[in-house]
Amino acid sequence: MCIRDRYKKISADVRFEGVDINSLMNFIYKMENSGMLVRISYLRINQTVKGRNTYDATITFNSVTSQ
């Protein structure tokens, strides 16, 4: 049996609106150190027009699970 037949890729998009950069970095740090096999495949951070210290972010996480 091939390894590809045993595992399934899982993707999840997470969006943040109007968050401060420290909260965003803290979330990413916790995901990276959660003990789960998780990879960030996409990360986009934009400064909001609402305030100079708030950001919108989109993150795509990838993982695998056994079938």
N, C-alpha and C positions, 0 to 999 in steps of 0.2 A: 504494500500500500504506500502510495506517495504521500509525502508530508502535506502537499497542497490539498489532498483529499480529506485530511484530518482537521484542518483549521479553516475558520471563516473570519474574514476581515470585518471589523465593526468600525464605523465612523460616527462621530457625533460633533455637531456644530454648537458652539456656545457663543452667545452674544452678550456683550455688556454695553450699557448706555450710561454715560455721565458718571463714570467711576474715576476715583483718583488712581494715579499710577502705582502707589504703594499697595493698594488693595488688589489691583490686577496682577502685579508681580508676586504677591503673596499667594494668590490662587494658583498661578502657574507653578510656583515652587512646591506647593502642597500636592499638586497633581504629579509632578516629577518625582516626588519623594513618597508617594502613596504605597509603593510596593507592588503596584499593578504594572503590567507591561503596556505602557502608553507612550505614544509618540505624537508630537505636534507636527502636523503636515502643512498647516497654514496658519499664519498669524498676521493680522492687520490691525494697527492701532492708529486712530485718528484723533486729533484734538478737536473737542466739540466747539461749536460756536457760542454755546451757553456760557462757558467760563474758561479761563486760561489754564486752570488746574484740573480739568476733567476731560476724560477720554472715552471714546467709543471703541470697542474692540470686537473682533471676530476671530475665534480660534477653532480650528478643526483638529480633533483628536482622533487618532487611529489606534486600534488594538486588535487582538485576535482572540478567538474562543474556539474550543474544540467542538467539532460537529457531532 
